[in-house]
Amino acid sequence: MFEKLHQLRLVGVLGFVPGLVFVIICVLWRNLHRSRRFLCVESLLTTEVTMNLSDIKHLFNYTEWANDLAMDAARKLPEDGLRRDVGISHKSIFGTLTHMAGAEWIWLERWNGRSPAKDEAWSLWTTESCCDLDTLKERWNDVIDRRAKYVSGLDETRLVAELPFKLLSGDPNSMRLVDQMQHVANHATLHRGQVVGMIRQLGIDPPSTDLLFYLRREVSPR
């Protein structure tokens, strides 16, 4: 009788073990699956998305298109409206446009290994040194042409590499070239918005310079 009882217990244990093993395997599999999902999510959250050369060219094309609209609108203004000090940004529409062009020149100089100091840099881009819109446009176009040539000579490796330069104060600094270029476009967007606002203050309907209108320029102006 004891033998039968022992056999029954043994059978019960042997029957329980596979079930226990199956439960353990299920738990381990579930935890492994969760870990994989976590790693996938973590990878997505920590992976840095960087613009490539095609993106940068597209960004500069948009910037130049929008800046041209702002310049065209400025040409239609009376001289007193163009130079009126409204206490925004660089005082006037003309002053702000001149600052925008000067900033693009400064960054282009840095990319070419030259970092002009503050006094030298801005003395070349004042409302006196750029006496009218035609002069400003001519000098700005030269910056755009030289920038396009510079960008055309880049590859993806140089684009994402650190590029040292000096601040206007003369202090050394360094950023990835792609980040510097994104800053240039963003800087133009900031001040272009101020120009649009100043034009609106004159009671004139300003141009639509948002990226959306650039993307839809072949479809509709609005």
NUBAZA-562445 format. One record per residue: x, y, z of N, C-alpha, C, O in turn. Coordinates in steps of 0.1 Angstrom, whole numbers, plus 5000, padded with zeros to 4 digits. Example, Ala and Ser with C-alpha at 12.3 -4.5 7.8 and 13.67 -1.06 7.14 Angstrom:
<recs>
<<5132 4943 5078> <5123 4955 5078> <5132 4967 5078> <5142 4967 5085>>
<<5128 4978 5071> <5137 4989 5071> <5129 5000 5079> <5134 5011 5080>>
</recs>
This chain:
<recs>
<<5008 4988 5000> <5000 5000 5000> <5009 5013 5000> <5006 5022 4993>>
<<5019 5012 5008> <5028 5023 5009> <5035 5025 4995> <5038 5037 4991>>
<<5038 5014 4989> <5044 5015 4976> <5035 5021 4966> <5040 5030 4958>>
<<5022 5018 4966> <5013 5024 4957> <5011 5039 4959> <5011 5048 4950>>
<<5011 5042 4972> <5010 5056 4976> <5022 5064 4971> <5021 5076 4966>>
<<5034 5058 4973> <5046 5065 4968> <5046 5067 4953> <5050 5077 4948>>
<<5041 5056 4946> <5040 5057 4932> <5031 5068 4927> <5033 5076 4918>>
<<5019 5069 4935> <5010 5080 4931> <5016 5094 4933> <5014 5103 4925>>
<<5023 5095 4945> <5030 5108 4947> <5040 5111 4936> <5041 5123 4932>>
<<5047 5101 4932> <5057 5103 4922> <5051 5107 4909> <5056 5116 4902>>
<<5040 5100 4906> <5033 5104 4893> <5028 5118 4894> <5028 5126 4884>>
<<5023 5122 4906> <5018 5136 4908> <5028 5146 4906> <5026 5157 4899>>
<<5040 5143 4912> <5051 5153 4910> <5056 5154 4896> <5058 5165 4891>>
<<5057 5142 4890> <5061 5142 4876> <5052 5149 4867> <5055 5155 4857>>
<<5039 5148 4870> <5029 5155 4862> <5029 5170 4865> <5025 5178 4856>>
<<5033 5174 4877> <5034 5188 4880> <5045 5195 4874> <5044 5207 4870>>
<<5057 5188 4873> <5069 5194 4868> <5068 5200 4854> <5072 5212 4852>>
<<5062 5193 4844> <5061 5199 4831> <5053 5211 4831> <5056 5221 4824>>
<<5042 5211 4839> <5034 5223 4840> <5042 5235 4846> <5040 5246 4841>>
<<5050 5232 4856> <5058 5243 4863> <5068 5248 4853> <5070 5260 4852>>
<<5074 5239 4846> <5084 5243 4836> <5078 5252 4825> <5083 5262 4821>>
<<5066 5248 4821> <5059 5256 4811> <5055 5270 4816> <5057 5279 4808>>
<<5051 5271 4828> <5048 5284 4834> <5061 5293 4835> <5060 5304 4831>>
<<5072 5287 4839> <5085 5294 4840> <5089 5299 4826> <5093 5310 4824>>
<<5088 5290 4816> <5091 5294 4802> <5082 5306 4798> <5087 5315 4791>>
<<5069 5305 4801> <5060 5316 4796> <5064 5329 4803> <5064 5339 4796>>
<<5067 5329 4816> <5071 5341 4823> <5084 5347 4817> <5085 5359 4815>>
<<5094 5338 4815> <5106 5342 4809> <5104 5348 4795> <5110 5359 4792>>
<<5096 5342 4787> <5093 5347 4774> <5086 5360 4774> <5090 5369 4766>>
<<5077 5362 4783> <5070 5374 4784> <5079 5386 4788> <5079 5397 4783>>
<<5088 5383 4798> <5098 5393 4802> <5108 5396 4791> <5111 5408 4790>>
<<5112 5386 4784> <5121 5388 4773> <5114 5397 4762> <5121 5406 4757>>
<<5102 5394 4759> <5094 5402 4749> <5093 5417 4754> <5094 5426 4746>>
<<5090 5418 4767> <5088 5432 4772> <5102 5439 4771> <5102 5451 4768>>
<<5113 5432 4774> <5126 5438 4774> <5129 5443 4759> <5135 5453 4757>>
<<5126 5434 4750> <5128 5438 4736> <5120 5450 4732> <5125 5459 4725>>
<<5107 5450 4736> <5099 5462 4733> <5105 5475 4739> <5105 5485 4733>>
<<5110 5473 4752> <5115 5485 4759> <5128 5489 4752> <5130 5502 4750>>
<<5136 5480 4748> <5148 5484 4740> <5145 5491 4727> <5152 5500 4723>>
<<5135 5486 4720> <5131 5492 4708> <5126 5507 4710> <5130 5516 4703>>
<<5118 5509 4720> <5113 5522 4724> <5125 5531 4728> <5126 5542 4724>>
<<5133 5525 4737> <5145 5533 4741> <5154 5537 4730> <5159 5548 4729>>
<<5155 5528 4720> <5164 5531 4708> <5158 5542 4700> <5165 5551 4696>>
<<5144 5542 4699> <5138 5553 4691> <5139 5566 4698> <5141 5576 4692>>
<<5138 5566 4712> <5139 5578 4719> <5153 5584 4720> <5155 5596 4721>>
<<5163 5575 4719> <5177 5580 4721> <5184 5582 4708> <5195 5588 4707>>
<<5178 5577 4697> <5184 5579 4684> <5183 5593 4679> <5172 5598 4678>>
<<5194 5600 4676> <5194 5613 4671> <5191 5614 4656> <5198 5608 4648>>
<<5181 5622 4653> <5178 5623 4639> <5185 5636 4634> <5183 5647 4639>>
<<5193 5634 4623> <5201 5645 4618> <5197 5648 4603> <5195 5638 4596>>
<<5197 5660 4600> <5194 5664 4586> <5206 5659 4577> <5217 5659 4581>>
<<5203 5655 4565> <5213 5651 4555> <5215 5663 4546> <5209 5673 4547>>
<<5224 5661 4536> <5227 5672 4526> <5215 5676 4518> <5213 5688 4516>>
<<5206 5666 4515> <5194 5670 4507> <5185 5678 4516> <5179 5688 4510>>
<<5184 5675 4528> <5176 5683 4537> <5181 5698 4539> <5173 5707 4538>>
<<5194 5699 4540> <5200 5712 4542> <5198 5720 4529> <5195 5732 4530>>
<<5200 5714 4518> <5198 5722 4505> <5184 5726 4504> <5181 5738 4499>>
<<5174 5718 4508> <5160 5721 4508> <5157 5733 4517> <5150 5742 4514>>
<<5164 5732 4529> <5162 5743 4539> <5167 5756 4534> <5160 5767 4536>>
<<5178 5756 4527> <5184 5769 4522> <5176 5774 4510> <5174 5786 4508>>
<<5171 5765 4502> <5162 5769 4491> <5150 5776 4496> <5146 5786 4491>>
<<5144 5770 4506> <5132 5777 4512> <5136 5791 4518> <5129 5800 4516>>
<<5147 5791 4525> <5151 5803 4532> <5153 5814 4521> <5149 5826 4523>>
<<5160 5811 4510> <5162 5821 4500> <5149 5825 4493> <5148 5837 4490>>
<<5140 5816 4491> <5127 5819 4485> <5119 5829 4494> <5114 5839 4490>>
<<5119 5826 4507> <5112 5835 4517> <5119 5848 4518> <5112 5858 4519>>
<<5132 5848 4519> <5139 5861 4520> <5136 5870 4508> <5135 5882 4509>>
<<5136 5864 4496> <5133 5871 4484> <5119 5878 4484> <5117 5889 4480>>
<<5109 5870 4490> <5096 5876 4492> <5096 5888 4501> <5090 5898 4498>>
<<5104 5887 4512> <5105 5899 4521> <5112 5911 4514> <5108 5922 4516>>
<<5122 5908 4506> <5129 5919 4499> <5120 5925 4489> <5120 5937 4487>>
<<5112 5917 4482> <5103 5922 4472> <5093 5931 4478> <5089 5942 4473>>
<<5088 5927 4490> <5078 5935 4497> <5084 5948 4502> <5077 5958 4501>>
<<5097 5947 4506> <5103 5960 4510> <5105 5970 4499> <5105 5982 4501>>
<<5107 5965 4487> <5109 5974 4475> <5097 5982 4472> <5097 5993 4466>>
<<5085 5977 4476> <5073 5984 4474> <5069 5994 4484> <5059 6001 4483>>
<<5077 5995 4494> <5075 6005 4505> <5080 6018 4502> <5090 6020 4495>>
<<5074 6029 4507> <5080 6042 4506> <5092 6043 4515> <5094 6035 4524>>
<<5101 6051 4511> <5114 6052 4518> <5113 6054 4533> <5120 6048 4541>>
<<5103 6063 4537> <5102 6065 4551> <5096 6053 4559> <5100 6051 4570>>
<<5088 6045 4552> <5083 6032 4558> <5094 6022 4559> <5095 6014 4569>>
<<5103 6022 4549> <5114 6012 4549> <5124 6015 4560> <5129 6005 4566>>
<<5126 6027 4563> <5136 6031 4573> <5131 6036 4586> <5138 6040 4595>>
<<5118 6035 4588> <5112 6040 4600> <5116 6031 4612> <5115 6019 4612>>
<<5120 6038 4623> <5124 6031 4635> <5111 6028 4643> <5105 6037 4649>>
<<5108 6015 4644> <5096 6011 4651> <5099 6004 4664> <5091 5999 4671>>
<<5112 6004 4667> <5116 5998 4680> <5116 5983 4681> <5115 5978 4692>>
<<5116 5977 4669> <5116 5962 4669> <5129 5957 4662> <5133 5963 4652>>
<<5134 5947 4668> <5146 5940 4662> <5157 5951 4659> <5162 5957 4669>>
<<5161 5953 4647> <5172 5962 4643> <5166 5975 4638> <5169 5980 4627>>
<<5157 5980 4646> <5150 5993 4644> <5140 5994 4633> <5128 5997 4635>>
<<5145 5991 4621> <5136 5993 4609> <5136 5981 4600> <5143 5971 4603>>
<<5127 5981 4590> <5127 5970 4581> <5140 5968 4573> <5145 5957 4572>>
<<5145 5980 4569> <5158 5979 4562> <5170 5975 4571> <5178 5967 4567>>
<<5169 5980 4583> <5180 5976 4593> <5179 5961 4596> <5190 5954 4597>>
<<5167 5955 4597> <5166 5941 4600> <5170 5932 4588> <5177 5922 4590>>
<<5166 5936 4576> <5171 5929 4564> <5186 5929 4563> <5192 5919 4559>>
<<5192 5941 4566> <5206 5942 4565> <5213 5932 4576> <5223 5926 4573>>
<<5207 5932 4587> <5212 5923 4598> <5211 5908 4593> <5221 5900 4596>>
<<5200 5905 4587> <5199 5891 4582> <5209 5887 4573> <5215 5876 4574>>
<<5212 5896 4563> <5223 5893 4553> <5236 5892 4560> <5244 5883 4556>>
<<5239 5901 4569> <5252 5901 4576> <5254 5889 4584> <5265 5883 4584>>
<<5244 5884 4590> <5245 5872 4598> <5249 5860 4589> <5257 5851 4593>>
<<5242 5859 4577> <5245 5848 4568> <5260 5849 4563> <5266 5839 4561>>
<<5265 5861 4561> <5278 5863 4557> <5288 5859 4568> <5298 5852 4565>>
<<5285 5862 4580> <5294 5858 4592> <5295 5843 4593> <5306 5838 4594>>
<<5284 5836 4592> <5285 5822 4593> <5292 5815 4581> <5299 5806 4583>>
<<5290 5821 4569> <5297 5816 4558> <5312 5818 4559> <5320 5809 4556>>
<<5316 5829 4565> <5330 5832 4567> <5336 5821 4577> <5347 5816 4575>>
<<5328 5818 4587> <5333 5808 4597> <5334 5794 4591> <5344 5787 4594>>
<<5325 5791 4582> <5327 5778 4575> <5339 5777 4566> <5344 5766 4564>>
<<5343 5788 4562> <5355 5789 4553> <5368 5792 4562> <5378 5795 4556>>
<<5367 5790 4575> <5379 5791 4583> <5382 5805 4588> <5393 5807 4593>>
<<5373 5815 4585> <5376 5828 4589> <5364 5832 4599> <5353 5831 4596>>
<<5368 5837 4611> <5358 5841 4620> <5360 5856 4623> <5367 5860 4632>>
<<5352 5865 4616> <5354 5879 4619> <5350 5883 4633> <5340 5878 4638>>
<<5357 5893 4638> <5353 5898 4651> <5341 5907 4650> <5338 5912 4639>>
<<5335 5911 4661> <5323 5918 4661> <5323 5931 4654> <5315 5934 4645>>
<<5333 5940 4657> <5334 5953 4650> <5336 5952 4635> <5330 5959 4627>>
<<5345 5943 4631> <5348 5941 4617> <5336 5935 4610> <5332 5940 4599>>
<<5329 5926 4616> <5318 5919 4610> <5306 5929 4607> <5302 5930 4596>>
<<5302 5935 4617> <5290 5943 4615> <5292 5957 4609> <5283 5963 4604>>
<<5305 5961 4608> <5308 5974 4601> <5305 5972 4586> <5303 5982 4579>>
<<5306 5960 4581> <5304 5957 4567> <5289 5956 4564> <5285 5956 4552>>
<<5281 5955 4574> <5266 5953 4572> <5258 5962 4581> <5251 5958 4590>>
<<5259 5975 4577> <5251 5985 4583> <5242 5992 4573> <5244 5990 4561>>
<<5233 6000 4577> <5224 6007 4568> <5232 6018 4561> <5227 6024 4551>>
<<5244 6021 4566> <5253 6031 4559> <5261 6024 4548> <5262 6029 4537>>
<<5267 6012 4552> <5276 6005 4542> <5268 5998 4531> <5272 5997 4520>>
<<5255 5995 4535> <5246 5990 4525> <5235 6001 4523> <5225 6001 4530>>
<<5238 6010 4514> <5231 6023 4515> <5217 6022 4510> <5208 6030 4513>>
<<5214 6012 4501> <5200 6010 4496> <5197 5995 4494> <5206 5987 4495>>
<<5185 5992 4490> <5181 5978 4488> <5188 5972 4476> <5192 5960 4477>>
<<5192 5979 4466> <5199 5974 4455> <5213 5969 4459> <5217 5958 4455>>
<<5219 5977 4467> <5233 5974 4472> <5232 5962 4481> <5240 5952 4480>>
<<5222 5962 4490> <5220 5951 4499> <5218 5938 4491> <5223 5927 4494>>
<<5209 5939 4481> <5205 5927 4474> <5217 5921 4466> <5219 5909 4466>>
<<5225 5930 4460> <5237 5925 4453> <5247 5918 4462> <5252 5908 4459>>
<<5249 5924 4474> <5259 5918 4483> <5253 5905 4489> <5260 5895 4491>>
<<5240 5905 4492> <5234 5893 4497> <5234 5881 4487> <5236 5870 4491>>
<<5232 5885 4474> <5232 5874 4464> <5246 5868 4463> <5247 5856 4460>>
<<5256 5876 4465> <5270 5871 4465> <5272 5861 4476> <5278 5850 4474>>
<<5267 5864 4488> <5267 5854 4499> <5260 5841 4496> <5265 5830 4498>>
<<5248 5842 4490> <5240 5831 4486> <5248 5822 4476> <5248 5810 4477>>
<<5254 5828 4466> <5261 5821 4456> <5273 5814 4462> <5275 5802 4458>>
<<5280 5820 4470> <5292 5814 4476> <5288 5803 4486> <5295 5793 4487>>
<<5277 5805 4493> <5272 5794 4502> <5268 5782 4494> <5271 5770 4498>>
<<5261 5784 4483> <5257 5773 4474> <5269 5765 4469> <5268 5752 4469>>
<<5279 5772 4466> <5291 5765 4461> <5298 5757 4472> <5302 5746 4470>>
<<5298 5763 4484> <5303 5756 4496> <5295 5743 4499> <5301 5733 4501>>
<<5282 5744 4499> <5274 5733 4502> <5275 5722 4492> <5275 5710 4495>>
<<5277 5726 4479> <5278 5716 4469> <5291 5708 4470> <5292 5697 4464>>
<<5301 5713 4477> <5313 5706 4479> <5314 5697 4492> <5324 5691 4495>>
<<5303 5697 4499> <5302 5689 4512> <5299 5675 4509> <5293 5671 4499>>
<<5302 5666 4519> <5297 5652 4519> <5290 5650 4532> <5291 5659 4541>>
<<5284 5639 4534> <5276 5636 4546> <5285 5636 4559> <5281 5640 4569>>
<<5297 5631 4557> <5306 5631 4568> <5310 5644 4574> <5310 5647 4586>>
<<5314 5653 4564> <5317 5667 4569> <5305 5674 4574> <5307 5683 4583>>
<<5293 5671 4569> <5281 5678 4574> <5279 5676 4589> <5275 5685 4596>>
<<5281 5664 4593> <5278 5660 4607> <5290 5662 4616> <5289 5659 4628>>
<<5301 5665 4611> <5313 5667 4619> <5313 5680 4626> <5307 5690 4622>>
<<5321 5681 4637> <5323 5693 4645> <5331 5703 4636> <5341 5699 4630>>
<<5327 5715 4637> <5335 5726 4629> <5337 5737 4639> <5328 5744 4643>>
<<5350 5739 4643> <5353 5750 4652> <5353 5763 4646> <5355 5765 4634>>
<<5350 5773 4654> <5349 5787 4649> <5351 5796 4661> <5351 5792 4673>>
<<5352 5809 4659> <5353 5819 4670> <5340 5827 4670> <5335 5831 4660>>
<<5335 5830 4682> <5324 5839 4684> <5328 5853 4680> <5340 5856 4678>>
<<5318 5862 4679> <5321 5876 4676> <5330 5882 4687> <5338 5891 4684>>
<<5330 5876 4699> <5338 5881 4710> <5352 5877 4709> <5361 5882 4715>>
<<5355 5867 4700> <5368 5861 4698> <5370 5848 4706> <5380 5841 4704>>
<<5360 5844 4714> <5361 5832 4722> <5359 5820 4712> <5351 5820 4704>>
<<5367 5809 4715> <5366 5797 4706> <5353 5790 4709> <5349 5789 4720>>
<<5348 5783 4699> <5336 5775 4700> <5336 5764 4690> <5345 5764 4681>>
<<5327 5755 4691> <5326 5744 4681> <5312 5739 4681> <5306 5737 4692>>
<<5307 5736 4669> <5294 5729 4668> <5294 5721 4655> <5303 5723 4647>>
<<5285 5711 4655> <5284 5703 4642> <5280 5713 4631> <5272 5722 4633>>
<<5286 5711 4619> <5282 5720 4608> <5268 5720 4605> <5262 5730 4602>>
<<5261 5708 4606> <5247 5707 4603> <5239 5716 4613> <5229 5721 4609>>
<<5243 5716 4625> <5236 5724 4635> <5238 5739 4632> <5229 5747 4634>>
<<5250 5743 4628> <5253 5757 4624> <5244 5761 4613> <5238 5772 4613>>
<<5242 5752 4603> <5234 5756 4591> <5219 5757 4595> <5212 5765 4589>>
<<5215 5748 4603> <5201 5749 4608> <5199 5762 4615> <5188 5768 4614>>
<<5209 5766 4623> <5207 5779 4630> <5206 5791 4621> <5198 5800 4623>>
<<5214 5790 4610> <5213 5801 4600> <5199 5802 4594> <5194 5814 4593>>
<<5193 5791 4591> <5180 5791 4585> <5170 5796 4596> <5161 5804 4593>>
<<5171 5791 4608> <5162 5795 4619> <5163 5810 4622> <5153 5817 4625>>
<<5176 5815 4622> <5178 5830 4624> <5171 5838 4614> <5165 5848 4617>>
<<5171 5834 4601> <5164 5841 4591> <5149 5841 4593> <5142 5851 4591>>
<<5144 5829 4597> <5130 5828 4600> <5125 5838 4611> <5115 5844 4610>>
<<5133 5838 4621> <5130 5847 4633> <5129 5862 4628> <5119 5868 4630>>
<<5139 5867 4621> <5139 5881 4617> <5130 5884 4605> <5125 5895 4604>>
<<5128 5874 4597> <5118 5876 4586> <5104 5878 4592> <5096 5886 4587>>
<<5101 5871 4602> <5088 5873 4609> <5087 5887 4615> <5076 5892 4614>>
<<5098 5892 4620> <5098 5906 4624> <5095 5916 4613> <5088 5925 4614>>
<<5102 5913 4602> <5100 5922 4590> <5085 5921 4586> <5079 5932 4583>>
<<5079 5910 4585> <5065 5908 4581> <5056 5916 4591> <5047 5922 4587>>
<<5060 5915 4604> <5052 5923 4614> <5053 5938 4612> <5043 5945 4614>>
<<5065 5942 4609> <5067 5957 4607> <5059 5962 4594> <5054 5973 4594>>
<<5059 5953 4584> <5052 5957 4572> <5037 5958 4575> <5030 5967 4570>>
<<5032 5948 4583> <5018 5949 4587> <5015 5961 4595> <5004 5967 4594>>
<<5024 5966 4603> <5022 5978 4611> <5020 5990 4602> <5014 6000 4606>>
<<5026 5989 4590> <5024 6001 4581> <5011 6000 4574> <5008 6009 4565>>
<<5002 5990 4577> <4989 5989 4571> <4989 5982 4558> <4980 5984 4550>>
<<5000 5975 4555> <5002 5968 4542> <5001 5953 4544> <5007 5948 4554>>
<<4995 5946 4535> <4994 5932 4536> <5007 5926 4533> <5012 5927 4521>>
<<5014 5918 4542> <5027 5913 4540> <5027 5900 4532> <5016 5894 4531>>
<<5038 5895 4527> <5038 5883 4520> <5037 5871 4529> <5040 5872 4541>>
<<5032 5860 4524> <5031 5847 4532> <5044 5839 4530> <5047 5834 4520>>
<<5053 5839 4541> <5066 5833 4539> <5067 5820 4547> <5079 5814 4548>>
<<5057 5814 4552> <5058 5801 4559> <5062 5790 4550> <5060 5791 4538>>
<<5068 5780 4556> <5073 5769 4548> <5061 5762 4540> <5063 5757 4529>>
<<5049 5762 4546> <5038 5756 4539> <5036 5762 4526> <5033 5755 4516>>
<<5037 5776 4525> <5035 5782 4512> <5046 5780 4502> <5043 5780 4490>>
<<5058 5777 4507> <5069 5773 4498> <5066 5759 4492> <5068 5757 4480>>
<<5061 5750 4501> <5058 5737 4496> <5047 5736 4486> <5046 5728 4478>>
<<5037 5746 4488> <5025 5747 4480> <5026 5757 4469> <5016 5761 4463>>
<<5038 5763 4466> <5039 5774 4458> <5035 5771 4443> <5031 5781 4436>>
<<5035 5759 4439> <5031 5755 4426> <5016 5752 4425> <5010 5751 4414>>
<<5010 5751 4437> <4996 5748 4438> <4987 5760 4439> <4978 5763 4432>>
<<4991 5768 4450> <4983 5780 4453> <4991 5789 4462> <4999 5784 4470>>
<<4990 5802 4460> <4998 5811 4468> <4992 5812 4483> <4999 5817 4491>>
<<4981 5807 4485> <4974 5808 4498> <4970 5794 4502> <4964 5792 4513>>
</recs>
